Amino acid sequence: MPVDALVTGAVETALNTLIKEDEDSQRRLARLRGKIIRVTLNELNKQLIFVFSQQVDVLGAYEGDVDCALALNVSVLPELRQQANLTQLIKADKLSIDGDVQLAQQFSTLLSGLKPDVEEKLSHYTGDIVAHTLVSGAKQGVRWLQKGVARQQRYVAEVITEEWKLAPQALEIAYFADQVDDLKSDVARCEARLNRLLEQTAP
């Protein structure tokens, strides 16, 4: 099975399973019925086409017109679940929307309502205590990884600015900006003085 078909199949199955388990999500899906949304993942140069009917069909390619087209990086995907983030993402050039913006908001609302209870599902197979232990451990592991990444980012930034001197420090940038402002003021004063002198020497 091609990788694209595997990915679209997995996304489609996960979405429809979560929607069936939640009445509110079923109502949100009904508002999208008959619509088609294309999501382009920029760095992967891949598209996911969401076709809404009684369920969600996810395609890897689609030749027809779509009602709304979104383009974003994979890292932005989790933020799509928060409708309030859409405007901020657009302003920050992290999200491009072509077509019906309201449709994008409804899509975001649908995603925000999908909250899988992994612990509850896992408990059917392992029991409550084991499921809780596994999920808690996984969450702690994710937090540890996030802290590690943030630490590495800070370290790299310090090496670049402090040791390698490849980028200016924040104070150096602020000092440079102040110097530019002073220079602008000096130029403005010189220009005003020159204009006065020209006026005085004019016949």
N, C-alpha and C positions, 0 to 999 in steps of 0.2 A: 504493500500500500504506500503511495507517495506520501512524503512528509506533510505537504499541504493538506491533503485529505484527512490525514490523521489528526492534525491540529484543529481543522474546522469541525471535524466530527466530535472531538473531545469538548470543544467550546460549546457546540450545539447541545450535546447531551447534558453537560453541566448546567447550562442555562435553563433548559426545559425541565430538568429534574427539580431545580430550585424554585422555578415558577410554579410548578404543579403543587408544591408543598406549602404555598403561601397564597391565600385568597387576595390579599392586597396586590401582590405582584401580578396575579391574573387580571385584576381590574386595570392595572397600569399597562399590561400587554394589550388589552382591548383597545386602548386609546391609540396604540401604534398600528393597529391592524390595517393591512393594505399598503403600508409604507416600506421603503427600502433605504437603508443607511449604509454608506460605505466608510469604513475606517481604514486609513492608510497608516501603517507603522513606518515612519520615515527611515530610521536607520537600517531596518530589515528590507525595505523596499517591497513590503508585502501588504496585501489588502485582505480585509475580512468584510464580506457583504452580509448584512443582517436583513433578512426578509421576514416581515412580521405578518402572521396570519393567526390561526388558532394556537400556533406555537411559533418558535423562532427557528428559522432555517439559516444556517451559516454556510456561505459559499466562499471559495477562494478566488473566484473570478465571476464577472457579470458584464454582459455586453450592453444592456439597456441603460436607460437613464435612472438616476437615483434621486430621492427626495432631499437627501442631505448627505454631504461628504465631509468627513472629519479627517484631519491629518495631524499626527502627533508622534512624539517619541514613546517608546515602550515604557520608560520611567514615569510618564505622565498618566498612564492607564489607571493606576489606583485612584488618582485625584478625580477622574471622571465620575466616580461614585458620589462625589459631593457636588450637588448642583450649584451651590454657591461659589464653587471654584471656577466655573466655566468662564465668567467674565475676567477673572484675574489671569487665568491661563491664556486667554486671547490677548489681553493687554501685554502680557510678558512674552508674547510671540512663541508660546509653547503649544498653542492649539490654533489650528486654522479651520474655520467652518465655512462651507460653501453650500448655500441653500437655506432651508427652513431652520432658523435658530431655535424656534419653539420645539421643533421635533428633536433637536439635539438635547434640549432640556428634558423632554419627556423620556428620552433614552437614558439620560443620566439618572433621572428619578427611578426608572425601572432597575438600573444597576444598583442604586443605593439601597433599594429594598431587599436585595438578595443577600441574606446573611446566613450562610450555612452554619449549622450547629455541628461542627466536626466532632466535638466531644460526645454529644448525644448519639450520633450515628456510630461512633467507634464503640460506645458502651454496649451496643447490641452484640458485639463480637468478643469484647475483652472484659466487660464488667465495668461498673462505674469508677471504682478506685483506680484501676489500671488506665482507663481512658483519661481520667482527670490528670493523672501523673504524666502520661505521654504528652497531652496537649500543653500542660503547664511547662514541661521540659522543652517542648518545641518553641513556645513563646519566649522562654528565657534564652534559648539558643539564638533566635532571631534578634532579640535585643542585644545580645553579646556581639553578634556579627555587625549590627548597625553601629555599635559603639567602636568596634575595631576599625570599621571603615572610616568613621569620623576621625578617629585617632590618626590613622594613616594619612588622611587628607590634610590634617593640621601639620603633621610631620613633613610631608612633601612641600607644603606651603612655606614652612620655616626654612627648609633646606634651600628652596629656590630663592627666597628673599634674603636670608641671613648668611648662608654659607656660599652659595654660588653667585649671589648678587645678580641673578638674571631678571629679577622683577623688583621694582621699588617697594619699600615698606609703606604702610598707611601714612605714617608721619611725614615721610619724604614726599608723598603725593600731596598731602595737605599743604606742606611748606611750598611746594612748586606752585600749587593753585594760588596761594597767597601772593607769591612773587608775580604771577601772571596778572592778578588783580591790581597789584601796585603798579605794574608796568602800564596797564590800561589807564589807570588814573593819571600817571605821569604824561602819557601820550595825549590824553584829553586836555590836561592843563596846558601842555605845549601848543596844542592845536588852538585852544582858546586865546592864548597869548599871541600867537602868530596872526590870528584873525583880527585881534585888536590893533596890532602893529600895521597890518595891511589897511585897515580902516583909517588909521591916523595918517598914513602916507598917501592915501588916495587923494586925487585932486578935487 
